[in-house]
């Protein structure tokens, strides 16, 4: 993706409106490649590539979970922490309806619907993170403290290596 062809997504608009500094990182998207492909293409540690996961509780209320690319979410622990019976990943169609983004290009910034955001508590310890910018094959690099500033997530410990 040439520099003059970088996308201006809802995520980019939200970051600019909030005055958040970020860098653009286009890469060759691979279907079902996940954060492993992002990390390889950008030559960064997969631990610093942050997944944006759209889930819902037992009442079908949506929520966002931000997790290290090389880790999984313990949905059982997450449900316990937020005081609900269960938490499950949304179907791609449901995630799209809540966020306005296509799965594979889901960003936590500029979502169609306001949702609670939960962030793995070790993410702010990183110097820099790479997170989806609202389009398949496009990440933005930023200070994790800026993610906290704009999204005000609840820090949680639900990672499974």
N, C-alpha and C positions, 0 to 999 in steps of 0.2 A: 504494500500500500504506500504509494508515494506521499511525501510529507504534505503536499498541497491537496491530497485527497483524503486526509484524515477525517473520520466521521464526526459530525456534531450531533451527538445523541442527547436524549433527555438527561442522561447522567452527566455528560460534559456541560450541558447548560446549568444543571443544578450545582456542579462544582464551581463553575465560573461565577454564578450568582452569589455563592457563599464566600467567594474570594479565596478558594482553596487552590494552592499551587500543586500541579501534577505534571507528569511527563507522559507522552503518548508512546505506546508500545504495540504497534500492529505486528501480527505474526501469521504464519500460514496455519489456518484452522484445520483441524482434522476431526471429523465426526467421531464422537465417543472417545476422543483422545484425552480429554480431561486436563487436569493441571500438570500432568507429566509432560504433555506436549508443549504447553505454555512455557514451562520451566526450561525445557530443552531448547525451544526456539528462541527464547530470550536470554539463554545462558545464565539463568539465576537458579538459586536453590528452591526446590519445590515447596519447602516449608514457608517461604516468603510469598508464594502465590496463594491468594486467599479465595476460597470458594464462597459463592453467595448461594445459599440453599434456602428454598422457599418451602416451608413446612406448615402444617396446621395441627391445632390441638383437637381434642375429642369433640369440641363444639363447632368444628370446621372454621375456626378463626385462624387466619394466616399469620405467620411470623417469619422473620428472616434470621438465619443463623450464619455467621461468618466464621469459617473454619480454615485452618491451615490445609494446603493442598495435599499434604502427605498424611493426613489424619482423617478419621471418620467421626461422626457424631453418635454418642450414646443417646438415642432417643428416650430410653428409659430414664436415664439420669436427668435429661433435659425436662421431661415431663414432671419428675419429682421436684426439680428446682423451681419450676414455674407454677406448680400447684394444679396440675391437670392429670387426668388418667393416662392419656396417651398423646404422643406427638408422632406424626407420620409425614413423610415427604409428600408434597402435592404432586398430582399428575402434571405433565407438561402443559396441558390445556388450562388447568386451574392456576398454575404458576403464572402463565402468560396473562390470564384474566386479572390477577391481582397486581402484577408488576407492569404490564405493558411491554415486557421484553420476551423474546423467544428464548427458550431454554438453550444454553450454550452461549448466550449473550446477555444473561441476567446480571444486572448491576443493582447494588443496594441503594444507589443514588437516583433520584428522580423517578421513583416508582409511581405508578398510576394511583395506588392506594397507600395510605399511611399505615405502617405495620410496626409492631414492636420489633426491635433488633437486639439480638443476643450475639455477643462476640466472645470467642474463646479467650480466656484471660491472659494467655501468653502472647497474643498478637501484638499488643502495645509494646512489648519488649524488643520487637524487631526495629532496626534502623529505618527500613524501607519495605513497603509491601507493594504487591502488584495485584490489582483487583479488576474485575470486568468493567469495561467502560461503556457497556450498553449495546455491544454488537459482537457477533461471533468473530474471533480473530483480532480482538482489540482489547488490550488491558491498559489501565492507567497506573503509573507508579506514584506513590505518595508516602508521606509520613503517616504512620498509623494513628498518631495523635490528632491528625486532621480528620480522620474517619470518625474518631470519638467526638470531635468538635461538631461535625455536621450531623451525624446520626444519633448521637447520645445513646449508645447501646448499653445494655446491662452486661457486665463482664461475668462470665460463667466458666466453669470447668466441666466440660463434657467430652473432651477429646479421647479417642481411642486410637492408639498407634496403628 
